[in-house]
Amino acid sequence: MLLTPTAALARLPRVPLAFLPTPISPLPNLSRYLGGPELFIKRDDQTGLATGGNKARKLEFLLGHAVEAGADTLITAGSAQSNHARQTAAAAAQQSLRCHLVLRGQPPEFPNGNLLLDHLLGATIHWTDEAAPYSRTIERVEEELFAAGGHPYIIPYGGSSPHGIMGYVTAMIEYAAQAAALGAFDAHVFATSSGGTQAGMVLGAHLAGLGSATRILGISVDRPRDAVAADVASLASQGAALLGADWRIDARDILIDDGYRGDGYAVIGEPEREVIALLARTEGILLDPVYTGRAMAGLIDLIRQGTFASSERVLFWHTGGVPALFAFPGDLEGAF
Ligand SMILES: Cc1ncc(COP(=O)(O)O)c(C=O)c1O
């Protein structure tokens, strides 16, 4: 029997890890401060799993796949302050799996932010100076685990694989039901980096019948537009194939603004400082300095440039990352 894509999605192995659905709330004070548009926020910083974030959704499907494959250990990689690494360590602990993290850089004297949580969550940490995707170090760790009789499962950088993006396919279906109750939104804005979140959203919007005019705008935190768009389109198309859907998307149809990358990944500048303080003081909401602070700074700049009519309804999708706030105290001085 041929399954529909949504039936195929429901049959994929999935481990419940996240608190879902995440709420959508209005941002009345910020909207008033900016003079419109009408702003809303979807709180994926409240997904749970060691302080929340977008990776909780991806990890539900990644762990489903890993457990089905008989894995006893997860391996993943990221920066020293990787939110993905922290949530992978939490998911492993919850499922009684071991977790090995390959992190870029040198061990600091005192771990803080996400790195402190990685240690508390019991992950084994391997430091590397290799540039992403750190493949040689990952391969070495994998070989050592195999040699010791283990069954490692490698989760790609950012959790962005065809299985991982299913977390955001289901998120978009969840969102479509909320939008039906709350009224439609004109644009959806969020931080994009490895592209898996956006790929899942784009494919999910298609499966939820939201129509190709739905504006799903990623603010790139690090890479140039074309590189991210190519990855988003490729991941979304591979995800569609995993679900047996006859659908592809072209990179030219992926909406990405790469004009807010400042001085590079995790280099905190004045725009991030301004909006982190602004959101905290107008709405009591915390953004992180690397991803959501940068994405919100982009959104606010687009608003100030008149990109959105004041009557439009714009949804900011908060993707988490808050523990990183505690790793950049010096860079945030000036925000308070
Ligand atoms: C807080 C936060 N927001 C957004 C992103 C970007 O998500 P993606 O890598 O799926 O594009 C990440 C990824 O690391 C993240 O940690």
The ligand as a Gaussian input file, in Angstrom:
#p B3LYP/6-31G(d) Opt

LIG

0 1
 C       19.403000      28.585000      19.042000
 C       19.547000      28.166000      17.621000
 N       18.773000      28.761000      16.699000
 C       18.853000      28.443000      15.398000
 C       19.758000      27.506000      14.949000
 C       19.826000      27.230000      13.484000
 O       19.192000      26.033000      13.155000
 P       19.665000      25.216000      11.879000
 O       21.078000      24.775000      12.152000
 O       18.701000      24.096000      11.801000
 O       19.616000      26.118000      10.715000
 C       20.583000      26.838000      15.867000
 C       21.543000      25.826000      15.381000
 O       22.536000      25.523000      15.880000
 C       20.476000      27.180000      17.247000
 O       21.242000      26.591000      18.178000

